């Protein structure tokens, strides 16, 4: 399985479209909020999406729990979980929902971290990265019946920024 994760595009629909077009082999697409687009904007295609603190369309939801293959993915923007200070509230939510993977944005800082048997991933921002980071999105890949997960951070033109491997047991 391969999923694509983006966040914090802040009104630039062309960036969403660019990533969508160059990642056609992906099984699913996720936008972690602050798109600043209408919920039904055509640039989302079949993308799972949540509401960020800069999204005002009432059709967005705050959180989603999505089964993808044998994995369970929880997605939120992060502002409601105080992610700029700690991942503890998100970790509690992962335990509560049984999520293997937690996706979030908000801070515009790319990163992936394993806490227990849960992968936490922030793809960074495709438009306004912070902390000296480049513009980025992420892919997460895994094979059925294995615990290994590969995370790649990529530039808007699909140049590899970094690659990381995690061992995440299925819940």
C-alpha positions in Angstrom: 0.0 0.0 0.0 1.1 3.5 -0.6 -0.6 6.7 0.7 0.2 10.3 0.1 -0.1 12.9 2.8 -0.2 16.6 2.4 -1.2 19.6 4.6 -1.2 23.3 5.0 -1.5 24.2 1.3 -3.3 27.5 2.2 -5.3 28.2 -0.9 -2.8 26.9 -3.5 -5.0 24.3 -5.3 -2.3 23.9 -8.0 0.1 22.3 -5.4 -2.6 19.8 -4.5 -3.1 19.0 -8.2 0.6 18.7 -8.9 1.1 16.1 -6.1 -2.0 14.3 -7.2 -0.8 14.1 -10.8 2.7 12.9 -9.9 1.6 10.3 -7.4 -1.0 8.4 -9.5 0.3 5.0 -8.2 -0.9 5.8 -4.7 -3.8 3.9 -3.1 -5.1 6.9 -1.1 -4.5 10.6 -0.6 -4.9 12.5 2.7 -5.0 16.3 3.3 -4.5 17.2 7.0 -6.2 20.6 6.8 -5.7 24.2 6.1 -6.3 23.8 2.4 -8.5 27.0 2.5 -10.6 25.5 -0.3 -14.2 24.5 -0.4 -14.8 20.9 0.8 -16.1 19.9 -2.6 -13.3 21.6 -4.6 -12.4 19.5 -7.6 -8.7 19.5 -6.8 -9.4 17.2 -3.9 -10.4 14.3 -6.2 -11.0 11.3 -3.9 -8.8 12.8 -1.1 -9.6 12.2 2.5 -9.6 15.6 4.2 -10.1 17.3 7.5 -10.7 20.8 8.8 -7.8 23.0 9.8 -8.0 26.2 11.8 -8.0 28.2 8.5 -10.8 26.1 6.9 -14.3 27.5 7.2 -16.5 25.2 5.0 -18.9 23.4 7.4 -18.7 20.2 5.5 -15.1 19.5 6.8 -14.9 17.3 9.9 -12.3 17.7 12.6 -11.1 14.1 12.6 -11.3 10.9 10.5 -10.5 7.3 11.2 -10.0 5.4 8.0 -9.1 1.7 7.5 -6.6 1.3 4.6 -5.6 -2.3 4.0 -4.8 -3.8 7.3 -3.9 -0.5 8.8 -6.1 2.0 10.7 -5.3 5.7 10.1 -6.4 8.6 12.3 -6.2 12.1 10.7 -6.7 15.5 12.2 -5.2 18.9 11.6 -3.7 19.1 15.1 -4.7 22.5 16.4 -7.4 20.8 18.6 -4.8 18.5 20.1 -2.1 21.1 21.1 0.5 19.4 18.8 2.8 22.4 18.9 3.5 21.5 22.5 3.2 17.7 22.8 1.9 14.6 21.0 0.4 13.2 24.2 -3.2 14.1 23.4 -2.8 12.5 19.9 -1.2 9.5 21.5 -4.2 9.1 23.8 -6.5 9.4 20.7 -4.5 6.8 18.9 -4.9 4.4 21.8 -8.6 5.2 22.0 -9.3 4.6 18.3 -6.8 1.8 17.8 -5.0 3.7 15.1 -1.6 2.4 13.7 -0.9 5.7 12.0 -1.7 9.2 13.0 -1.6 12.0 10.4 -1.6 15.7 11.4 -0.4 19.1 10.2 -0.8 22.6 11.7 2.8 23.3 12.7 4.2 23.3 9.1 7.1 21.2 10.4 7.7 17.9 8.7 8.4 14.9 11.0 7.8 11.3 11.7 8.0 9.7 15.1 7.1 6.3 16.6 5.5 6.2 20.0 4.9 2.7 21.2 3.3 0.9 18.2 1.9 4.1 16.6 3.5 6.1 13.8 2.9 9.9 14.1 3.5 11.9 10.9 3.3 15.5 9.9 4.0 16.0 6.2 5.1 19.6 6.6 3.7 22.3 4.4 3.7 22.4 0.6 3.4 26.2 0.7 4.7 27.8 3.9 7.2 25.5 5.6 8.7 26.6 9.0 11.8 25.9 10.9 14.1 26.1 7.9 12.5 23.0 6.4 11.8 22.8 2.6 8.3 22.7 1.1 7.2 19.1 1.6 4.6 16.3 1.5 5.0 12.7 2.5 4.4 9.1 1.3 3.9 6.2 3.6 4.4 2.7 2.1 3.9 -0.8 3.5 3.5 -4.4 2.3 0.7 -6.7 3.5 1.6 -9.0 6.4 4.7 -7.0 7.4 5.4 -4.5 10.2 7.8 -2.4 8.3 6.6 1.0 7.1 8.6 3.4 4.9 8.1 7.1 5.2 9.4 9.5 2.5 9.4 13.2 2.7 9.4 14.8 -0.8 9.5 18.2 -2.4 6.6 19.5 -4.5 8.6 18.3 -7.6 9.0 14.8 -6.0 12.6 15.1 -5.1 13.5 13.0 -2.0 14.1 15.1 1.1 14.5 12.1 3.5 13.5 8.5 4.0 12.7 6.7 7.3 11.8 3.2 8.3 9.6 2.1 11.2 8.4 -1.2 12.7 4.7 -0.7 13.6 2.7 -3.7 14.8 -0.8 -4.0 13.4 -3.4 -3.4 16.1 
